[in-house]
Amino acid sequence: MRPSLALLGGVVVLSRPVEGLGWFDLDGRRLADDVLPGPIAEGGTSRLAGVGLDGDRRAFVCDTNAGAVRVFSAFRREVRRLVDDETRGGDVAGSIGRPWSLAVRGDSDGLELLVVRRERFRHALQLFDESGRLVRSLRPLGDPHGRFDGLEGCAFDGRFVYAVEGRGRVHVHRDLDSHFAFDIDLPAPAARAVAPVGGGRIAVLCARHGLLLHDAGGRLVGRPIRCGPADDELDGPSDVVVERGASDERRRVVIVDREGERVRVFSLRGVCFGAFDALARVP
């Protein structure tokens, strides 16, 4: 399962594999009824994973079972699908395959869509444009014959692209070329997501260790939010998004845990601002 989050302008979109898409504000108020996308093909199934928001507030979501990236307007209507044609599939450049997570930036006048596939593939981290045309298949460690090994999450940060493998390796690309990689020096990290947090710093969310902060060179510089039974700790987190443009004391960090049942809001210093029930319905 990959319950996933997107954040833009105070709006949080939550993607859950079975329950579908939910829209919230940062205080946990539900903004609209959930959207539960039906299967694309007759007799098929839909299972959602990673989600992102573009500048037009369109939600891009991975439908892993259907092998598609599905696009929903700000009015929650499905307006586009990116799927492979019958000539594509497998470890092939330009293939959507079974998308697992994504990152999106820009809008309909200039969109960049970064798509992650979880398989041990050479072409597991790819950049597409608005139409679904391949822009670049990013190389693992710069090796044209290498393979990514179980990518979980990805993120844009200016000139940089980050992608994290479940085993704890973070790949850093600059201008779409491999820059360097670093490994999380903790046992069985079970990394789930990566996010920029300002000043070149990189946050990695781990299902066992919580939120880890690294500097621009990959050195661990903080563990503001941990996993555990306490009220200010996490329980099996799966995704994180970080607000831009505020001090660390006020910058909101939004994390989904408990298999998509709960969304929690922290500061980057680890202070818990609150939580909301992701399964509650619009009154």
N, C-alpha and C positions, 0 to 999 in steps of 0.2 A: 504494500500500500504506500501511496505517496500523497497524503493531504498536503496541499501547497497553497502559498499565499502570493498575492501581488498587492502593491501599495502605490497609489498615485493621488496627490492632492487631497489627502485625508480620507480617501475611499480605499477600503480593503476588500479584495475579492478572495474568497476561500474556495478552493477546489477540493472536493472529496470524491474518492473513487466511485462510490455508489450513490451517495446523496446528491451529487451535482454541485452547482455553483451557487454561492451565497454572497450577497453584497452587504457591507457593514460600514459604519463610520468608526473612527478610532476610539469612541466611547462604547462601542459594542452594540449600538442601535442598528437593527436590521433595516436596510433601506428599501428593500423590495422582496417579493417572493423569490424563493429559490428557482433555479432553472435546472431541470433534469433532462439532459439531452438524450434523445432516443438513439437506437442503433442506426448506423448509416446503411447497412445492408440488411436485406430481409433475412431473418434468422440469426443475425449477428448480435453482438453485445457491445455495450459502451462501458468503458472503465477509464475514468479521468485521472490525470496525474498533474504535471506541472502547469502553472498558469502565469500569465503576464498581462500587463496593461500598457497600451500605447497612448500617445498623446491625444488621440480622439476618444479615449476611454473605452476602446474596444478591448474585450477580453480574449486573449489567445490561449487556448488550452489544449494540452496533449490528451488525445483519446487513444490510449495505448492499445486496447483491444481492437479498435477499428483501424489502426494504422493511419492516423490523421491528426493534423492540427486543425482545430475547429475555432472559428472566429465569431464572437457575439458582439453586437452593437451595444452602445450605452443604454439602449432600450431593451436589451436582453433578448434580441432576436438573432438567430444564427444567420450570418450574412456571407460566410465564405468557408470553404474547406480546402486544406492543402493535403493531398493524398498522392501516392505514387501511381503512375500509370502502369499498365500491365507489363511494360518492358523493364521496369526497375524492381529492385529488391535486393536483400542481402547487403554485403559490405561494399556498396557501390556509391561513389560520389554523386550527390544530388538526390539520394533516396531518403525519404522521410522515415521509412520503416515503421518501427514501433516506438514512437517518440516518448521519452520519459520525463524530461524537463525542458524548460526553455527560458529565454530572456528576450525582451523586446524593447526597442526604443525608437523614437521618431513617431511619425504619423503617416497618413495616407500620401503625403507629399514627399516622403522619404523614409521608408521603414527599414529597420534592420531586425531580423529575426534569427536568433541563435537557438539551435535545436540540439539537444543531447539524446543520444541513444545509449542504452545501458549495456548492450552487448560488448564483448571484447572485440572491437572493430577498429580498423584504421579510420573509417569515416564515421566516427561517433560524435564529432563536434563540428557542426556545419553552420555556416551563415547563409541565410536566404534573404531575398528582397520581398517586397509586397506581393509580387505575383507567384512566389514560390520558386523563383529561379535561383539556382545555386550561385553564390558570390564567391565563397571560399570554403574548402574543407580544411580545417586547421590541423596542423601536423602535431602528433604527440612527441614532445621533446625535439621537435624539428626533424624527426626521422621520417622520410617519405614512405618507409616500409614498416614503421612502428605501429603499435595498436594502443588505444586507450583501454583501460582495464576496469570496467564497472563504474563509469561516470554516473554521478548522482545529481549534481546541480551545476549551474553556470550563472554568470553575471557579467554585465558591462560595467566599466569604470573609465570613462573618457577614452583614451587610446588603448586601454587595457581590456582584456577578456580573461576572466577567471573560470576555471572548471575544476571540480573536485571529484576524486574517486572515493568509493566507499571505504577503501583500505586506508585512506588518509593522505593521499598524494594530491597536492594542489598544483595545477598547471597554470602558468601565467604567460599570456600572449600579449605582445605589444605590436600594434599596427597589424594584427592578424598573423604575425610570425611568432614562433616560440621564443620566449624570453628566458625563462628558467622555470624550475619546479622545486617544490619543497615538500617534505614529508612531516606529518604530525608526529611528534615524538612522545606518544602516549599509547598504552596497550589497547589493541582492538578498538580503534576510535569510532568505527561505524559512522563515518562522515555522511551527512545528509544534504548540506547546502552550503553555499558560499555567498558572501555579500560584501560590497565595499562599505566602509564606515567613515570615510573622510581622511584627508591627510595621507593618502596612499595606503592606509591600513586595510587589512583584509580580515573579515570575520568568517570563521568556519563553525558550522553547527554540527555537533556530534551527538548521536543518540545516547551515548554512554557518558560523555564528559561535559555536555552543555555547550556554551558559546565560548570559543577561543578567539582571542584577538592577536593578530600578527602584524608586524611592521612591513614596510614595502619590500624588505629583503627576505621575508618569511620567518623571521624570528618571533617566537611566542612572547608577547608582552603583557598578556592579561587573560584572566578567566572570570569575567564579571558575572556570569550566570551559569550555575551548575545544575546537574541532574541529581535528584534525590527526593526524599519524602517531605521536605519542609515546604511551607507555603510559598516561599520565594524561589523554589527550585522547579526543575522541569521533569516531566514524566514521558519519556519516549518522544522527544521532539522530532519533527520531520521537515520543517522549513522555517526560514527566517527572512524578513525584509526589514530594512533600516531606513528611517527617515533621514533626509538630507538637510543640511543648512542650519543646524542648531548646535549648541554646546553639548558636550558629552552628558552633562547632568540633565539636559532637557530633550536630547535626541531620542526619539521613540524607536524601540526595537520590538517588532511584532513577531511572535513565535507561535506556531501551532503545535500542540502535543496531544497526547491521549488519543491517537489514531483519528485526529480530526474533530474530536468532541469539544476541545477547548482552545481558545486563542488568548494569549497573554501578552500584555504590553509592559515593557520595562524601559528604563533609561539605559544608556550605554554604560553607566556606572553600576548597573545591576539592581537598581531600585525598582521594585514591582509597582506599577501604577494601577494595575487591576487586571481583570480577566473577564471574558464573557463566554456564555454557553453558545457554541456554534450550532447546536441542534434546535435551539428555541425558534419558534415560528413568529412571523409577523402577527401582532395582535389584531 
